[in-house]
């Protein structure tokens, strides 16, 4: 995972991929999903406390938790693992704030991306499809692999993200599982 970038001022400062600096105490909170930046862009914000269901339905979140074995001390696949996959693909486009020792915020890790939340959502889904394809390839069952590939050819990431975001409203306390 990328090292947290702190510009040298207060420990609560985080330099974003665009070069702007934010304060994790003032600018980030549990309900935030996007940050309107002084650079003029909108950046996606992900906190370790956010559920994987922010990006995929709960049934798929459960499958990921039950089947993916992290190569670290965690017992299950978490948002930290998912964002680690994003960082592997886009290391210069994600800033990481490690707030584990900071009792003034309600999260341990925060990621602020160079992408807006919709584009990050598409990237996450694309990466999860690649992860699933890799897992299916280990099944050593040509029929299963062929069926998966056929389903993926018909799967439209943009359409999925559009529909998922329309059906889910994480800013509303009445959000329900799908």
C-alpha positions in Angstrom: 0.0 0.0 0.0 1.2 3.5 -0.7 2.8 5.4 2.1 0.6 8.2 3.6 1.7 11.5 2.2 2.0 14.3 4.9 3.4 17.6 3.6 5.4 18.3 6.7 3.0 20.6 8.5 0.4 19.3 11.0 0.0 15.5 11.1 -3.6 16.0 10.1 -2.6 17.5 6.7 -2.8 15.4 3.6 -1.4 16.3 0.2 -3.8 15.3 -2.5 -2.7 13.9 -5.9 -3.5 17.3 -7.4 -1.0 19.0 -5.0 -3.6 20.7 -2.8 -3.4 20.1 0.9 -6.4 19.3 3.1 -6.8 18.8 6.8 -8.2 15.4 7.8 -9.9 17.0 10.9 -11.6 19.8 9.0 -12.2 18.3 5.5 -13.0 14.6 6.1 -15.9 13.1 8.0 -17.8 9.8 8.2 -20.4 10.8 5.7 -18.1 12.2 2.9 -17.9 10.4 -0.4 -16.5 13.3 -2.5 -14.5 16.4 -1.9 -14.8 19.6 -3.9 -11.2 20.7 -4.1 -9.6 24.1 -4.4 -8.0 22.8 -7.6 -11.4 22.8 -9.2 -11.8 19.1 -9.4 -14.0 16.8 -7.4 -12.1 13.9 -5.7 -13.6 10.6 -4.5 -13.1 10.0 -0.7 -13.2 6.5 0.7 -12.9 5.7 4.4 -12.0 2.3 5.9 -15.3 2.5 7.7 -17.2 2.5 4.4 -18.7 -0.9 3.6 -17.7 -2.7 0.4 -21.4 -2.4 -0.5 -20.6 1.2 -1.4 -19.4 -0.3 -4.7 -21.1 -3.7 -5.0 -24.3 -5.4 -3.7 -24.2 -7.0 -0.3 -24.3 -10.5 -1.7 -21.1 -9.8 -3.6 -19.6 -8.2 -0.6 -20.3 -11.3 1.3 -18.8 -13.5 -1.4 -15.6 -11.4 -1.3 -15.4 -11.5 2.4 -15.9 -15.3 2.5 -13.6 -16.2 -0.4 -10.7 -13.8 -0.7 -7.9 -14.6 1.8 -5.9 -11.5 2.5 -2.1 -11.9 2.7 -1.9 -9.9 5.8 -3.2 -10.0 9.4 -6.8 -9.3 8.5 -9.2 -12.2 8.7 -11.3 -11.0 5.8 -11.3 -8.8 2.7 -11.9 -5.2 3.7 -12.1 -1.7 2.1 -8.3 -1.4 2.9 -7.6 -4.4 0.6 -9.9 -3.0 -2.1 -8.3 0.4 -2.1 -4.9 -1.3 -2.0 -5.8 -2.9 -5.4 -6.8 0.6 -6.7 -3.4 2.0 -5.4 -1.5 -0.8 -7.2 -3.1 0.3 -10.5 -3.0 4.0 -9.9 -0.2 4.7 -7.3 0.2 8.4 -8.1 -3.6 9.1 -8.2 -4.5 8.1 -4.6 -3.5 9.9 -1.4 -3.7 8.0 1.8 -4.2 9.4 5.3 -3.3 7.1 8.2 -5.3 8.4 11.1 -5.2 5.2 13.2 -3.5 7.1 16.1 -5.7 10.2 15.7 -8.6 10.0 18.2 -10.1 13.2 16.7 -11.5 11.5 13.6 -13.8 8.5 13.2 -11.7 6.5 10.8 -8.3 4.9 10.7 -7.6 5.2 7.0 -8.8 7.6 4.3 -8.1 7.6 0.6 -8.6 10.6 -1.6 -8.4 9.9 -5.3 -7.7 12.0 -8.4 -11.0 10.6 -9.8 -14.5 11.6 -8.9 -16.6 9.1 -7.1 -18.4 7.8 -10.2 -15.1 7.1 -12.0 -13.6 5.5 -8.9 -16.7 3.3 -8.7 -16.2 2.1 -12.3 -12.5 1.4 -11.6 -13.4 -0.6 -8.5 -15.9 -2.7 -10.4 -13.4 -3.3 -13.3 -10.8 -4.4 -10.8 -13.2 -6.7 -8.9 -14.2 -8.3 -12.2 -10.4 -8.9 -12.9 -10.1 -10.4 -9.4 -13.1 -12.7 -10.0 -11.7 -13.7 -13.4 -8.4 -14.6 -11.9 -10.2 -16.7 -9.2 -12.3 -18.5 -11.8 -9.2 -19.3 -13.8 -7.9 -21.3 -10.9 -11.0 -23.5 -10.8 -9.4 -25.5 -13.7 -12.9 -26.0 -15.2 -13.1 -24.9 -18.8 -16.9 -24.8 -18.8 -17.0 -22.5 -15.7 -14.3 -20.2 -17.3 -16.2 -20.1 -20.6 -19.5 -19.3 -18.8 -17.8 -16.5 -16.8 -16.2 -15.0 -19.9 -19.5 -15.1 -21.7 -21.2 -13.3 -18.8 -18.4 -10.7 -18.6 -18.8 -10.0 -22.4 -22.4 -9.0 -21.7 -21.6 -7.1 -18.5 -21.5 -3.3 -19.0 -19.5 -1.7 -16.1 -20.8 1.8 -16.9 -24.4 0.6 -17.0 -24.0 -1.4 -13.8 -22.5 1.6 -12.0 -25.2 4.0 -13.3 -28.0 1.6 -12.1 -26.3 0.8 -8.8 -25.7 4.5 -8.0 -29.3 5.3 -8.9 -30.7 2.6 -6.7 -28.4 3.3 -3.8 -28.2 6.6 -1.9 -25.5 6.4 0.7 -26.1 10.0 1.8 -29.6 9.0 3.0 -29.9 7.2 6.3 -32.7 5.0 4.8 -30.4 3.3 2.3 -31.3 -0.4 1.9 -29.5 -3.5 0.6 -30.0 -4.7 -2.9 
